[in-house]
């Protein structure tokens, strides 16, 4: 097996948002694992999983958490593989606290951070990372990008109103 994505969600309730991430990874045929582990409730599980996944060939990690959202940082502290944070909309601040917790990492411990509930973009970014060493995945990512561009052009033509040129 080639490189895979380790998807870690801080709680089972985060799976509602992360289903789109998993569906996207599956659509590309990107290998992944998914576990529930919390930076606060089960920090030893997080540490053990990162070590185990890295030894097994993880090429990137996606960490989804709400509120204090220290999960991505806890993972990044334990690996030099890319870590992508998905801040989950929850709590009184509806995900803004999770976004800031994920984006405001200390120097030399980077975390890439997508939008609040940006599960699909996290999957796309992970696919692009794995595609650096996987020509088939790179081809699928390029084909998908072409498809997105073509659909945008079709959508535009279906609604365009242009002045008549003389």
MARMAR-272876 format. One line per 8 residues: number of its first residue (from 1); their letters; for each residue x, y, z of N, C-alpha, C. Coordinates in Angstrom, 3 decimals. Example, Ala and Ser with C-alpha at 12.3 -4.5 7.8 and 13.67 -1.06 7.14 Angstrom:
! MARMAR-272876
1) AS) 13.190:-5.690:7.800:12.300:-4.500:7.800:13.200:-3.300:7.800 ~ 12.850:-2.250:7.080:13.670:-1.060:7.140:12.900:0.030:7.870
***
This chain:
! MARMAR-272876
1) XXXXXXXX) 0.837:-1.180:0.000:0.000:0.000:0.000:0.881:1.241:0.000 ~ 0.449:2.277:-0.752:1.169:3.540:-0.785:0.811:4.396:0.407 ~ 1.148:5.650:0.287:0.847:6.597:1.362:-0.660:6.732:1.542 ~ -1.046:7.059:2.754:-2.462:7.241:3.063:-2.643:8.484:3.915 ~ -3.904:8.868:4.083:-4.261:10.022:4.899:-4.804:9.523:6.229 ~ -4.274:10.028:7.316:-4.807:9.732:8.638:-5.806:10.815:9.010 ~ -7.076:10.449:9.075:-8.138:11.399:9.413:-8.489:11.194:10.887 ~ -8.350:12.242:11.669:-8.616:12.163:13.097:-9.695:13.193:13.432
9) XXXXXXXX) -10.755:12.734:14.047:-11.821:13.643:14.474:-11.832:13.693:15.994 ~ -12.040:14.885:16.523:-11.988:15.076:17.966:-13.140:14.434:18.714 ~ -14.271:14.291:18.047:-15.396:13.596:18.666:-16.288:13.011:17.579 ~ -17.087:12.049:17.968:-17.964:11.363:17.025:-18.918:12.335:16.343 ~ -19.312:13.392:17.033:-20.233:14.369:16.444:-19.623:15.092:15.240 ~ -18.296:15.133:15.137:-17.625:15.781:14.006:-17.784:14.989:12.708 ~ -18.195:13.737:12.809:-18.343:12.895:11.616:-19.400:13.440:10.662 ~ -20.372:14.153:11.172:-21.402:14.736:10.306:-20.760:15.610:9.238
17) XXXXXXXX) -19.841:16.474:9.647:-19.132:17.342:8.711:-18.120:16.544:7.908 ~ -17.417:15.632:8.542:-16.299:14.946:7.905:-16.711:13.868:6.906 ~ -17.982:13.527:6.838:-18.425:12.557:5.830:-18.090:13.039:4.422 ~ -18.165:14.337:4.191:-17.832:14.869:2.869:-16.347:14.712:2.563 ~ -15.518:14.807:3.575:-14.083:14.573:3.412:-13.847:13.128:2.995 ~ -14.455:12.219:3.728:-14.286:10.786:3.451:-14.801:10.447:2.051 ~ -15.958:10.974:1.687:-16.514:10.715:0.344:-15.566:11.217:-0.748 ~ -14.961:12.364:-0.518:-14.032:12.923:-1.504:-12.781:12.067:-1.620
25) XXXXXXXX) -12.219:11.650:-0.506:-11.055:10.763:-0.547:-11.393:9.470:-1.287 ~ -12.564:8.919:-1.001:-12.987:7.684:-1.671:-13.180:7.899:-3.167 ~ -13.736:9.039:-3.558:-13.952:9.320:-4.983:-12.633:9.340:-5.748 ~ -11.582:9.808:-5.113:-10.263:9.821:-5.743:-9.531:8.483:-5.600 ~ -10.053:7.597:-4.781:-9.353:6.342:-4.534:-8.156:6.523:-3.616 ~ -8.161:7.580:-2.818:-7.061:7.840:-1.887:-7.273:7.003:-0.625 ~ -6.259:6.290:-0.234:-6.347:5.461:0.967:-6.401:6.363:2.199 ~ -7.190:5.955:3.182:-7.289:6.730:4.411:-7.674:5.825:5.567
33) XXXXXXXX) -7.381:6.318:6.756:-7.874:5.735:8.004:-8.649:6.836:8.708 ~ -9.601:6.458:9.544:-10.353:7.443:10.312:-10.492:6.943:11.742 ~ -10.126:7.797:12.683:-10.307:7.454:14.097:-10.863:8.659:14.847 ~ -11.424:8.393:16.018:-11.844:9.448:16.940:-10.802:9.497:18.048 ~ -10.202:10.666:18.217:-9.217:10.865:19.283:-9.191:12.361:19.609 ~ -9.145:12.670:20.873:-9.232:14.051:21.317:-7.911:14.526:21.919 ~ -7.515:15.746:21.541:-6.306:16.335:22.117:-6.441:16.511:23.624 ~ -7.671:16.653:24.106:-7.897:16.906:25.528:-8.357:15.669:26.292
41) XXXXXXXX) -9.274:14.906:25.706:-9.825:13.752:26.424:-8.958:12.500:26.290 ~ -8.291:12.338:25.135:-7.470:11.138:24.926:-6.122:11.505:24.290 ~ -5.332:12.344:24.950:-4.069:12.785:24.345:-3.089:11.644:24.086 ~ -3.096:10.624:24.933:-2.193:9.494:24.706:-2.587:8.726:23.445 ~ -3.886:8.628:23.192:-4.364:7.968:21.965:-3.916:8.748:20.733 ~ -3.990:10.073:20.782:-3.531:10.898:19.668:-2.055:10.635:19.404 ~ -1.249:10.690:20.449:0.200:10.484:20.302:0.511:9.101:19.742 ~ -0.132:8.090:20.271:0.107:6.725:19.802:-0.330:6.557:18.354
49) XXXXXXXX) -1.472:7.138:17.996:-1.947:6.997:16.619:-0.985:7.660:15.634 ~ -0.531:8.865:15.930:0.378:9.559:15.019:1.633:8.727:14.807 ~ 2.189:8.197:15.871:3.398:7.366:15.759:3.129:6.120:14.919 ~ 2.020:5.466:15.191:1.652:4.241:14.468:1.374:4.537:12.985 ~ 0.617:5.584:12.716:0.264:5.914:11.337:1.487:6.341:10.535 ~ 2.339:7.114:11.149:3.548:7.541:10.451:4.418:6.337:10.094 ~ 4.552:5.393:11.016:5.334:4.181:10.756:4.702:3.334:9.653 ~ 3.376:3.415:9.523:2.662:2.624:8.520:2.602:3.308:7.155
57) XXXXXXXX) 3.072:4.551:7.061:3.130:5.226:5.767:2.185:6.381:5.552 ~ 1.659:6.953:6.615:0.796:8.124:6.441:1.571:9.222:5.720 ~ 0.948:9.808:4.714:1.583:10.893:3.969:1.090:12.257:4.404 ~ -0.056:12.277:5.089:-0.644:13.524:5.577:-1.694:13.169:6.616 ~ -2.028:14.157:7.426:-3.068:13.995:8.439:-4.108:15.087:8.259 ~ -5.352:14.742:8.500:-6.434:15.718:8.569:-6.993:15.623:9.979 ~ -7.095:16.776:10.642:-7.600:16.820:12.017:-8.815:17.722:12.082 ~ -9.939:17.174:12.527:-11.182:17.948:12.622:-11.572:18.096:14.081
65) XXXXXXXX) -11.768:19.337:14.508:-12.168:19.577:15.896:-12.840:20.935:15.991 ~ -13.695:21.060:16.978:-14.377:22.319:17.231:-13.884:22.951:18.511 ~ -14.405:24.116:18.792:-14.129:24.891:19.994:-12.637:25.152:20.167 ~ -11.999:24.648:21.212:-10.587:24.941:21.443:-9.706:24.402:20.320 ~ -10.110:23.304:19.691:-9.490:22.765:18.473:-7.971:22.640:18.536 ~ -7.464:21.989:19.532:-6.015:21.775:19.635:-5.556:20.497:18.955 ~ -6.470:19.759:18.347:-6.126:18.464:17.767:-5.074:18.569:16.666 ~ -5.259:19.470:15.721:-4.285:19.598:14.628:-2.902:19.956:15.175
73) XXXXXXXX) -2.850:20.855:16.132:-1.573:21.222:16.736:-0.939:20.082:17.498 ~ -1.762:19.289:18.184:-1.232:18.126:18.911:-0.641:17.117:17.941 ~ -1.267:16.960:16.787:-0.731:16.047:15.773:0.542:16.633:15.174 ~ 0.507:17.922:14.812:1.669:18.565:14.194:2.894:18.549:15.108 ~ 2.662:18.574:16.404:3.778:18.533:17.349:4.493:17.190:17.335 ~ 3.840:16.173:16.768:4.373:14.815:16.808:4.808:14.271:15.453 ~ 4.709:15.089:14.393:5.079:14.613:13.059:5.586:15.769:12.212 ~ 6.356:15.437:11.194:6.737:16.435:10.197:5.931:16.255:8.911
81) XXXXXXXX) 4.988:15.331:8.906:4.078:15.174:7.768:3.105:16.352:7.768 ~ 2.572:16.719:6.609:1.598:17.809:6.568:0.353:17.490:7.399 ~ -0.116:18.491:8.133:-1.331:18.371:8.941:-2.306:19.452:8.467 ~ -3.510:19.018:8.163:-4.553:19.916:7.675:-5.651:19.972:8.727 ~ -5.965:21.166:9.193:-7.006:21.331:10.204:-8.338:21.666:9.541 ~ -9.385:21.036:10.055:-10.752:21.391:9.676:-11.432:21.912:10.939 ~ -11.559:23.236:11.071:-12.269:23.776:12.226:-13.768:23.458:12.088 ~ -14.343:22.905:13.129:-15.750:22.513:13.102:-16.595:23.606:13.761
89) XXXXXXXX) -17.669:23.996:13.092:-18.595:24.995:13.641:-19.314:24.390:14.835 ~ -19.067:24.934:16.005:-19.731:24.478:17.231:-19.539:25.531:18.306 ~ -20.250:25.364:19.388:-20.089:26.253:20.534:-20.597:27.658:20.274 ~ -20.369:28.509:21.227:-20.880:29.880:21.205:-20.321:30.702:20.050 ~ -19.117:30.390:19.610:-18.491:31.175:18.547:-18.657:30.543:17.162 ~ -19.394:29.451:17.088:-19.755:28.807:15.819:-18.560:28.498:14.920 ~ -17.440:28.113:15.523:-16.279:27.687:14.757:-15.172:28.703:14.627 ~ -15.430:29.954:14.948:-14.379:30.971:14.842:-13.245:30.653:15.818
97) XXXXXXXX) -13.587:30.197:17.018:-12.549:29.823:17.985:-11.718:28.657:17.461 ~ -12.360:27.690:16.820:-11.637:26.546:16.249:-10.738:26.992:15.104 ~ -11.232:27.914:14.287:-10.433:28.441:13.179:-9.174:29.117:13.706 ~ -9.332:29.976:14.703:-8.174:30.687:15.246:-7.209:29.743:15.961 ~ -7.745:28.766:16.684:-6.882:27.797:17.366:-6.053:27.000:16.372 ~ -6.633:26.731:15.221:-5.938:25.933:14.194:-4.947:26.767:13.393 ~ -5.313:28.015:13.110:-4.469:28.851:12.250:-3.331:29.527:12.995 ~ -3.488:29.776:14.286:-2.499:30.524:15.052:-1.485:29.594:15.732
105) XXXXXXXX) -0.781:28.844:14.925:0.216:27.911:15.459:1.541:28.638:15.693 ~ 2.333:28.129:16.640:3.638:28.760:16.887:4.600:28.491:15.730 ~ 5.594:29.353:15.573:6.573:29.152:14.499:7.195:27.757:14.542 ~ 7.381:27.202:13.367:8.066:25.922:13.143:7.205:24.699:13.459 ~ 5.941:24.910:13.808:4.989:23.802:13.980:3.764:24.153:13.123 ~ 3.904:24.084:11.778:2.825:24.553:10.915:1.643:23.598:10.848 ~ 0.483:24.186:10.649:-0.747:23.460:10.366:-1.425:24.202:9.219 ~ -1.756:23.496:8.167:-2.574:24.093:7.109:-4.004:24.102:7.623
113) XXXXXXXX) -4.732:25.151:7.332:-6.083:25.266:7.879:-7.050:25.650:6.771 ~ -8.100:24.863:6.625:-9.144:25.181:5.657:-10.253:25.950:6.365 ~ -11.285:26.282:5.648:-12.403:27.052:6.195:-13.158:26.264:7.264 ~ -13.941:26.972:8.043:-14.817:26.322:9.010:-15.704:25.339:8.256 ~ -15.729:24.092:8.716:-16.459:22.986:8.075:-15.960:22.696:6.660 ~ -14.721:23.052:6.360:-14.152:22.880:5.013:-13.619:21.482:4.746 ~ -14.407:20.478:5.059:-13.978:19.083:4.947:-13.591:18.690:3.525 ~ -14.329:19.169:2.543:-14.028:18.805:1.155:-12.665:19.361:0.754
121) XXXXXXXX) -12.394:20.622:1.087:-11.090:21.189:0.729:-9.950:20.502:1.463 ~ -10.181:20.053:2.673:-9.142:19.291:3.382:-8.805:18.023:2.609 ~ -9.838:17.340:2.112:-9.602:16.123:1.327:-8.849:16.447:0.041 ~ -9.253:17.513:-0.646:-8.560:17.894:-1.878:-7.091:18.211:-1.608 ~ -6.826:18.945:-0.536:-5.448:19.277:-0.208:-4.644:18.013:0.109 ~ -5.230:17.084:0.847:-4.548:15.823:1.149:-4.284:15.033:-0.129 ~ -5.241:15.010:-1.034:-5.048:14.320:-2.327:-3.888:14.955:-3.078 ~ -3.831:16.283:-3.111:-2.740:16.961:-3.805:-1.389:16.649:-3.168
129) XXXXXXXX) -1.359:16.515:-1.858:-0.106:16.172:-1.170:0.319:14.753:-1.552 ~ -0.600:13.801:-1.474:-0.261:12.422:-1.838:0.097:12.313:-3.312 ~ -0.519:13.141:-4.151:-0.279:13.096:-5.592:1.150:13.488:-5.966 ~ 1.849:14.146:-5.077:3.248:14.496:-5.350:4.093:13.255:-5.620 ~ 3.698:12.131:-5.028:4.442:10.881:-5.202:3.595:9.761:-5.789 ~ 2.454:10.109:-6.378:1.541:9.106:-6.922:1.003:9.613:-8.257 ~ 1.611:9.193:-9.380:1.207:9.708:-10.691:-0.271:9.466:-11.023 ~ -0.834:8.351:-10.606:-2.237:8.068:-10.875:-3.145:9.045:-10.129
137) XXXXXXXX) -2.827:9.292:-8.890:-3.600:10.258:-8.104:-3.433:11.665:-8.681 ~ -2.236:11.984:-9.141:-1.995:13.287:-9.773:-2.851:13.434:-11.025 ~ -2.979:12.383:-11.820:-3.812:12.425:-13.015:-5.273:12.646:-12.651 ~ -5.743:11.939:-11.615:-7.129:12.105:-11.171:-7.386:13.529:-10.681 ~ -6.430:14.100:-9.964:-6.588:15.470:-9.467:-6.635:16.460:-10.629 ~ -5.794:16.256:-11.633:-5.786:17.128:-12.803:-7.090:16.985:-13.588 ~ -7.548:15.758:-13.781:-8.827:15.536:-14.475:-9.973:16.215:-13.742 ~ -9.966:16.124:-12.419:-11.010:16.757:-11.624:-10.974:18.271:-11.791
145) XXXXXXXX) -9.790:18.849:-11.763:-9.653:20.299:-11.913:-10.166:20.746:-13.281 ~ -9.859:19.967:-14.320:-10.378:20.285:-15.660:-11.902:20.230:-15.667 ~ -12.460:19.228:-15.012:-13.903:19.078:-14.944:-14.557:20.265:-14.240 ~ -13.953:20.728:-13.166:-14.470:21.892:-12.439:-14.452:23.123:-13.347 ~ -13.353:23.307:-14.064:-13.219:24.458:-14.958:-14.266:24.382:-16.077 ~ -14.416:23.205:-16.677:-15.394:23.037:-17.752:-16.812:23.299:-17.252 ~ -17.145:22.812:-16.056:-18.486:23.045:-15.511:-18.721:24.522:-15.244 ~ -17.695:25.223:-14.761:-17.837:26.665:-14.519:-18.104:27.410:-15.828
153) XXXXXXXX) -17.452:26.995:-16.910:-17.686:27.632:-18.208:-19.091:27.332:-18.715 ~ -19.560:26.107:-18.554:-20.924:25.739:-18.945:-21.931:26.555:-18.138 ~ -21.711:26.647:-16.824:-22.614:27.415:-15.962:-22.660:28.876:-16.396 ~ -21.512:29.440:-16.720:-21.467:30.836:-17.133:-22.251:31.038:-18.428 ~ -22.018:30.164:-19.410:-22.724:30.298:-20.686:-24.238:30.189:-20.509 ~ -24.684:29.429:-19.518:-26.121:29.231:-19.339:-26.823:30.463:-18.753 ~ -26.058:31.385:-18.194:-26.677:32.572:-17.584:-26.151:33.889:-18.148 ~ -25.179:33.846:-19.022:-24.564:35.079:-19.520:-25.562:35.962:-20.251
161) XXXXXX) -25.424:37.223:-20.004:-26.127:38.244:-20.767:-25.039:39.209:-21.228 ~ -24.928:39.359:-22.522:-23.869:40.213:-23.052:-24.469:41.267:-23.958 ~ -23.815:42.390:-24.019:-24.232:43.447:-24.940:-23.991:43.001:-26.368 ~ -24.846:43.422:-27.249:-24.666:43.092:-28.663:-23.513:43.932:-29.190 ~ -22.581:43.297:-29.820:-21.432:43.989:-30.401:-21.784:44.390:-31.837 ~ -21.420:45.602:-32.217:-21.719:46.064:-33.585:-20.504:46.092:-34.420
***
